[in-house]
Amino acid sequence: MPELHVEGRYLKDSHGHIVNLHGFAQTFSPWFNEQGSKWSNYDVQECLNYNKNIIDRIMDAGWKVNFVRQHMDPYWSSTPGCEGRYEGEECFNETRFRKYLDEVFVPMAEYAVSKGLYVVMRPPGVCPERIEIGGVYHEYLIKVWGIVAKHPDLKNNPHIMFELANEPINILGTDGTYGAGTQGHFDNLKTYFQEIVDTIRASADNILWVPGLGYQSLYSGYAVNPIEGENIGYAVHVYPGWFNSGQGYEPFQRGWNNQVQPVADFAPVIVTEMDWAPERHEKSWGKATTGTAGGDGFGANFKKITDDCGNVSWLLFTEPHLLADFGNPDAPADVVDFLNDPEACPWPIYHWYEDYAEEYDFEGVTDDYFTVSELYVEGGNEISVVTNSSKGVIINAVFADGHIENVSSIADVSLNKTGIVKFERGRIFALKDGQVEVDVTYTDSKGNKKQLTIHVSSTPFPLTDELFNPGIWENGTFNEDTKTLQTGPYGFGGWQYNGIDFSGYKYLVARLGSENNASADFRLFDGASYWGSPAIFPFNSNREVVLVLNDVVKEDGTPLNSEHIYIAGFWSNGSNPFVIDSVFVTNSNEYAPRGIYVNDFKLKKITTLDGLNYFAESGPSESQSLIVSGFKLDGDITITAPENFEISTDSIGDYVSNITLSDNEGTVDETIVFVRLKSGLEKGTYSGDIIVSSDGVASKRIALSGMVEYTTNVNSFAKADLNVISTRYFSITGQRVDNIENERGLFVKMNLMSDGSTQTSKIIRY
């Protein structure tokens, strides 16, 4: 058995060969050894006899396996009769664990190695539903692995690996909530397991397999904040229904790409639980069929996805005594039926393992194996990435002997622009819209270099087969070359996000490239479910719709929150195909529909301003602001303040009751208007509407409210420390100035503060 190590995204042997392991699992407890029918009463010798015999029978049955996952079951380490949580920490007895580590777990690991099997050791029990850094279960895992890592027969053993925990579900995140769905949860998960890794590394360098959240199904956050150190991989569980696997190949592949591929881009993956069978057998955890690779079913698609990934080891989680009966005609009839059903997992996997075994060559290699001859990007050098998301890039190195390796995670890269994308660990992180040239250099172990250049486009709406999903609802088709979409009947195709933020843009423009003969419309969803309420924009007989993002109302009558859009795309009745010309977001006012706009400093529509208060004899109130603009107008904009309020385009200048903003060929540029409650008013509450109007378009009304209070012995309300969120600049007459660094003169500086208020001051630029 060659020694194994992690190199980039692969497990490799001592000769440099890529190795993917295939095996089975064992649990050392009476119940999981045929429901207590074979041994009991902490009988060490009978446990060893039974489980060693299972390994022998599996090998004798012809299974071409090369690893086993062994569970150090809490049957041995829990205090007998303990009424606490059996699955780990509450009933854990360190003395018993040390005793049976020596008497059961180490002997079984050594026996497996003697039979040519690498071993993955799993800690006793399973994670509780909620874990947290420094919690009881965390301390328990640190203790267990501290003991195991120091064991003289286990530490630094190149044939024995450690899986750090079983099925974490939710963790206490950085925001103080338990969950599994945000980067804050993954950031704490990284810290959680990093402490365990560091504990092991103080004693041992064994290969470590790190679990994710959601019962070991969620990993994307590790791409942003990975576990640090050498010989690190990630342990995944896959069952029918997980990763959209019950819906055919394409959804299964997308689910894998979203949750597992982000770590498979830079580290090896091992699937430590997986099986399937038709439900009638009642002999598998997962209920599904083998199906056809690229079509329906689970098993064949699982194999295709993991084979295509290239660095995934995996096992069959079916009970090992059943595997031991493979080919045994004298086994019970129901077992023979299960083992010989091609739609259940044992039959196809037995033969797949035979095929895998023929692929491995553990002999030495020639220099050609290490000499790079070519470098290329799978799928081409033009890459599109959805803005605010990430995407794996497959950079393949072809070696002189003909074999190919994905070297994306270890190649050197340089970018011609910063701030648009990051390229780390074989993955592109798109930070904002734009285009970047990425120069890639790979140097082989002999010092030979190959180079190439990738062109990366970051956009929220890529029209590519890979990133445009024509079947978000109902099965549709999309042709990347012609940009033609045909949805299913009353179907929907488009893009799905993890909450992309469009709030920094004024407009979204969607254009068709052909006639609309399918009643098509464009839709946005600010929730993750397609069955939520969308904002709907029919094309009718037009080829373009323009959405004013801060003024969009959903079908249920509530405003769209453009700070987190989850789904965008096209609905149609499915009767005819249509061409998509383009979809984009922009701040260019050439796309502004005719009308008046009244926004806040963050481009959000303003309908109310309140809190215009002061104490008697100390007025006026502090000013608040709104930004007024207009497009395609027939004349000037007039702004009229209600009684008891006053307005100005200069926060420290004269305040009046009426302001006129002059148009320039139908356009009034963004102009800041300050509003305050007049001084000298009696105690009481005041309200009224500012009217913003122009000929031929709908007026805007902004409701104002304020209060005059008598002073008391209590000073005015204390305010929390404020931070500046963003800054804008305006001319002294109120026009927006975008490139202040290129301007000279007197300007108004406006800071948006962390409590939503604004602070203004005059500045002089020389």
C-alpha positions, -999 to 999 in steps of 0.1 A, spaced: 0 0 0 16 33 -11 17 62 13 -10 88 5 -9 126 8 -29 156 -4 -14 176 -33 -36 204 -44 -71 190 -51 -60 154 -53 -51 125 -31 -18 112 -45 4 82 -38 42 82 -32 48 80 -70 26 110 -77 -3 91 -91 -38 105 -85 -58 81 -62 -95 80 -57 -105 54 -31 -136 32 -32 -149 12 -2 -174 4 24 -182 11 61 -181 -7 94 -196 2 128 -184 -17 159 -215 -21 180 -239 -51 185 -269 -33 170 -251 -23 138 -236 -58 136 -269 -75 125 -291 -60 152 -274 -76 181 -277 -112 169 -239 -119 167 -223 -106 199 -231 -85 229 -221 -76 265 -189 -57 256 -173 -89 243 -141 -76 227 -130 -109 212 -164 -117 196 -166 -81 182 -131 -85 166 -139 -120 153 -171 -109 137 -158 -77 121 -126 -92 109 -146 -120 93 -168 -95 75 -137 -79 60 -125 -113 49 -159 -123 34 -162 -90 15 -127 -95 0 -135 -132 -8 -167 -121 -25 -146 -102 -50 -153 -67 -40 -124 -45 -53 -123 -22 -24 -94 -2 -11 -107 16 20 -130 12 49 -147 39 71 -146 26 107 -169 41 133 -155 41 169 -190 36 181 -200 51 215 -212 17 226 -176 13 239 -169 48 252 -202 57 269 -207 50 305 -231 20 307 -266 30 320 -259 67 314 -292 86 307 -277 115 288 -272 118 251 -257 85 240 -243 98 207 -212 114 221 -204 140 247 -228 136 276 -221 100 284 -185 100 272 -161 81 296 -125 89 288 -111 58 306 -134 35 286 -125 53 253 -88 48 259 -92 12 269 -113 2 238 -92 24 215 -64 0 224 -85 -32 224 -111 -27 195 -105 3 173 -67 1 167 -67 -37 162 -96 -33 136 -78 -5 118 -46 -25 117 -64 -56 104 -80 -36 76 -46 -22 66 -32 -57 66 -58 -66 40 -48 -37 17 -75 -12 29 -68 24 38 -88 34 69 -109 64 77 -116 66 115 -148 84 126 -153 97 162 -179 81 185 -215 93 178 -230 121 158 -232 159 162 -261 174 181 -285 195 161 -267 227 172 -230 232 178 -210 262 188 -174 272 192 -162 263 227 -194 243 234 -196 210 252 -195 190 219 -166 210 206 -146 203 237 -156 166 234 -142 164 198 -110 182 208 -105 157 236 -113 126 215 -89 137 186 -63 147 211 -62 112 224 -64 95 190 -37 117 174 -12 108 202 -18 70 199 16 55 188 -1 31 163 -22 58 147 -3 91 146 15 98 113 2 65 99 0 72 61 -27 44 58 -50 58 85 -71 89 81 -94 108 104 -130 121 96 -134 149 122 -171 146 130 -203 131 117 -231 152 103 -230 187 118 -263 204 111 -264 240 124 -238 261 141 -239 294 161 -229 319 135 -212 353 137 -246 370 138 -257 351 170 -281 328 152 -279 290 147 -280 280 110 -262 267 80 -270 291 52 -247 322 56 -210 329 53 -210 338 90 -220 303 99 -192 289 77 -167 314 92 -175 300 126 -175 264 113 -140 270 99 -129 282 134 -146 252 150 -128 226 130 -96 246 127 -92 242 165 -96 204 161 -72 203 132 -46 222 152 -51 199 181 -43 169 159 -14 186 141 3 191 175 9 154 174 2 139 140 2 146 102 -25 121 92 -48 130 63 -79 148 78 -114 149 63 -135 179 74 -173 178 74 -197 205 63 -231 217 76 -266 204 68 -258 168 76 -226 171 55 -243 185 24 -232 222 26 -196 233 18 -197 265 -3 -186 288 25 -153 268 28 -143 282 -6 -142 316 9 -127 306 42 -110 271 40 -94 250 67 -57 258 68 -29 233 68 -16 203 49 -32 170 41 -68 184 43 -98 172 24 -136 174 29 -160 146 39 -194 147 22 -226 127 25 -249 121 -5 -283 105 -4 -312 104 -29 -330 137 -28 -300 157 -17 -284 182 -41 -317 181 -61 -308 145 -70 -344 134 -73 -350 155 -104 -326 140 -130 -290 146 -139 -290 184 -146 -305 195 -113 -283 170 -95 -252 184 -112 -262 220 -104 -268 210 -67 -233 194 -66 -218 225 -83 -234 248 -58 -225 230 -26 -196 205 -31 -177 217 -62 -165 249 -44 -143 227 -21 -136 201 -48 -119 229 -68 -90 230 -44 -91 199 -22 -99 162 -24 -134 150 -14 -145 118 1 -181 106 3 -184 87 35 -221 79 33 -241 70 2 -264 43 -10 -297 37 -28 -322 10 -37 -359 8 -46 -380 11 -14 -393 -25 -17 -360 -39 -6 -359 -21 28 -321 -26 29 -308 9 21 -309 43 37 -316 60 4 -347 52 -17 -341 55 -54 -330 37 -86 -297 34 -105 -312 50 -136 -291 62 -165 -261 85 -165 -272 119 -178 -309 109 -174 -332 99 -146 -323 80 -114 -297 85 -87 -269 60 -88 -256 63 -124 -258 101 -121 -239 100 -88 -211 80 -105 -210 104 -135 -208 135 -114 -181 122 -91 -161 107 -120 -163 140 -139 -152 159 -108 -120 138 -109 -110 139 -72 -138 122 -53 -133 90 -33 -165 73 -21 -180 43 -4 -211 22 -4 -229 26 30 -250 -6 27 -245 -28 57 -213 -48 52 -228 -82 61 -250 -78 30 -220 -70 8 -203 -101 22 -231 -122 8 -226 -110 -28 -226 -140 -51 -238 -163 -24 -267 -184 -37 -274 -197 -3 -281 -162 12 -317 -155 22 -340 -149 -8 -346 -113 0 -308 -106 2 -302 -124 -31 -330 -103 -47 -314 -71 -33 -279 -79 -43 -289 -88 -79 -312 -60 -86 -294 -36 -111 -316 -8 -98 -302 -12 -63 -267 -1 -54 -247 -33 -47 -250 -48 -82 -237 -18 -103 -212 -7 -77 -196 -42 -75 -189 -39 -112 -179 -2 -111 -153 -11 -84 -139 -37 -108 -135 -10 -135 -119 14 -110 -94 -12 -99 -81 -17 -134 -73 21 -137 -48 22 -109 -11 16 -114 9 18 -82 42 11 -99 69 38 -104 67 64 -132 90 79 -158 100 115 -162 73 119 -188 47 115 -161 59 147 -145 67 168 -176 40 192 -187 35 196 -224 4 217 -227 -20 239 -207 -56 245 -216 -89 257 -201 -117 232 -202 -146 249 -220 -124 276 -236 -106 308 -225 -137 330 -225 -153 326 -190 -185 343 -177 -193 345 -140 -224 358 -123 -216 389 -104 -214 384 -66 -210 346 -71 -181 323 -77 -172 297 -103 -147 269 -106 -122 270 -135 -107 238 -148 -72 245 -160 -58 212 -173 -22 203 -177 -14 176 -203 18 157 -194 42 141 -218 29 106 -210 -6 117 -220 -23 118 -186 -42 150 -176 -45 168 -143 -66 197 -132 -40 222 -119 -63 252 -113 -57 252 -75 -19 253 -77 -12 273 -109 1 309 -105 -22 337 -117 -20 374 -122 -48 399 -131 -45 430 -153 -72 447 -131 -80 445 -94 -113 448 -77 -134 431 -103 -126 394 -96 -105 373 -73 -89 341 -85 -81 318 -56 -77 281 -52 -90 273 -87 -121 295 -83 -131 329 -96 -150 352 -72 -168 379 -92 -168 410 -70 -185 435 -94 -194 439 -131 -165 442 -155 -139 423 -175 -104 410 -166 -75 393 -183 -60 365 -161 -26 352 -169 -20 316 -157 14 299 -153 19 263 -143 53 250 -134 58 212 -132 81 195 -107 109 195 -133 107 233 -136 91 234 -170 65 262 -175 34 266 -196 13 297 -198 -21 309 -210 -45 339 -207 -82 337 -197 -107 365 -204 -132 367 -175 -165 386 -178 -184 394 -146 -221 401 -152 -254 394 -134 -270 381 -165 -247 358 -185 -264 342 -215 -245 309 -215 -257 273 -213 -238 268 -181 -252 298 -162 -287 304 -177 -312 278 -165 -341 274 -189 -360 251 -165 -364 270 -132 -400 261 -137 -411 234 -162 -385 220 -186 -373 245 -212 -344 248 -237 -319 275 -243 -294 278 -272 -264 298 -263 -254 305 -299 -287 321 -309 -297 331 -274 -331 315 -280 -353 304 -251 -383 282 -252 -398 277 -218 -420 247 -209 -457 253 -207 -462 284 -185 -426 279 -176 -397 302 -165 -360 304 -174 -333 327 -161 -308 331 -133 -307 321 -96 -286 339 -70 -277 337 -34 -292 371 -28 -276 395 -53 -277 432 -45 -290 455 -72 -297 484 -48 -267 504 -62 -284 506 -96 -313 527 -108 -325 507 -138 -327 471 -150 -332 468 -188 -344 435 -204 -345 433 -242 -358 407 -266 -341 400 -300 -373 388 -317 -410 392 -317 -429 382 -286 -452 354 -297 -453 336 -263 -468 363 -240 -433 366 -225 -427 388 -195 -397 396 -173 -398 388 -135 -378 395 -104 -380 377 -71 -367 390 -38 -372 357 -21 -356 323 -27 -388 305 -37 -402 306 -72 -436 304 -55 -431 338 -38 -446 370 -52 -426 383 -81 -424 417 -98 -438 412 -133 -431 433 -164 -449 422 -196 -432 429 -229 -466 429 -248 -457 441 -283 -425 458 -272 -390 444 -272 -377 462 -242 -388 467 -206 -371 491 -182 -375 486 -144 -369 515 -121 -355 494 -93 -364 517 -64 -400 520 -76 -408 483 -84 -439 468 -67 -445 431 -66 -476 412 -76 -488 412 -39 -486 450 -38 -455 452 -16 -422 470 -27 -395 448 -42 -363 447 -21 -336 451 -46 -309 445 -20 -314 408 -23 -327 394 -56 -328 356 -58 -344 348 -91 -345 368 -124 -357 358 -158 -384 352 -184 -418 337 -181 -438 326 -212 -467 304 -221 -443 281 -239 -460 282 -272 -431 297 -292 -394 303 -287 -381 338 -285 -346 354 -286 -331 372 -256 -310 402 -268 -296 413 -234 -304 420 -197 -283 445 -177 -284 469 -148 -273 505 -152 -273 540 -137 -274 558 -170 -303 581 -171 -308 575 -208 -330 546 -197 -350 566 -173 -388 565 -180 -405 599 -183 -413 613 -148 -401 627 -115 -380 608 -91 -376 615 -54 -350 592 -37 -328 590 -7 -290 589 -5 -291 551 -13 -312 555 -45 -343 543 -26 -377 559 -32 -387 584 -5 -423 587 5 -420 600 41 -396 621 62 -402 621 100 -383 630 131 -380 667 122 -381 676 158 -367 703 182 -371 716 217 -390 749 221 -370 780 216 -342 760 199 -355 755 164 -353 750 135 -350 712 134 -320 695 119 -324 691 82 -331 659 64 -326 654 27 -341 640 -5 -327 638 -40 -350 651 -68 -345 644 -105 -366 642 -137 -364 629 -172 -382 635 -205 -400 664 -189 -419 693 -206 -407 719 -182 -392 727 -148 -398 709 -115 -415 729 -88 -411 718 -51 -436 733 -26 -432 728 12 -462 725 34 -470 750 61 -445 751 90 -418 734 70 -391 749 47 -368 737 20 -334 746 5 -308 734 -20 -281 745 5 -282 730 39 -267 761 56 -282 787 32 -316 803 29 -347 781 34 -379 789 15 -413 776 8 -409 770 -29 -380 760 -51 -378 756 -89 -354 733 -105 -347 742 -141 -348 715 -168 -322 712 -195 -338 697 -227 -363 678 -205 -338 666 -178 -334 678 -143 -302 663 -129 -301 648 -94 -304 677 -70 -302 675 -32 -331 692 -14 -329 698 24 -360 699 45 -366 711 81 -393 722 105 -394 760 109 -382 777 141 -405 797 164 -433 772 165 -454 764 195 -453 730 213 -471 704 192 -470 680 163 -467 692 127 -473 674 94 -479 680 58 -469 670 23 -441 683 1 -454 685 -35 -429 678 -63 -445 686 -97 -439 693 -134 -462 697 -163 -475 666 -180 -462 640 -154 -475 626 -121 -466 646 -91 -448 631 -61 -459 637 -25 -436 632 5 -452 631 39 -434 652 66 -438 650 103 -421 668 132 -426 678 168 -418 708 191 -412 697 227 -405 717 259 -371 711 273 -368 691 306 -340 684 330 -331 655 306 -308 664 278 -317 655 242 -315 619 234 -281 604 233 -270 590 200 -250 559 194 -216 562 178 -221 568 141 -201 556 111 -200 570 76 -216 545 52 -210 564 20 -203 599 7 -217 620 -22 -208 654 -35 -230 682 -49 -225 716 -64 -234 746 -43 -266 748 -63 -274 712 -55 -264 693 -87 -247 659 -82 -209 657 -88 -197 622 -96 -159 628 -101 -150 652 -73 -113 644 -76 -114 662 -110 -132 692 -98 -122 725 -82 -143 750 -63 -169 751 -35 -190 720 -30 -215 703 -6 -202 671 10 -230 647 21 -222 617 44 -248 589 48 -245 577 84 -250 543 100 -283 554 116 -298 564 83 -293 601 89 -271 624 67 -244 650 76 -236 678 53 -207 703 51 -192 727 26 -157 719 12 -133 739 -10 -112 720 -35 -82 739 -49 
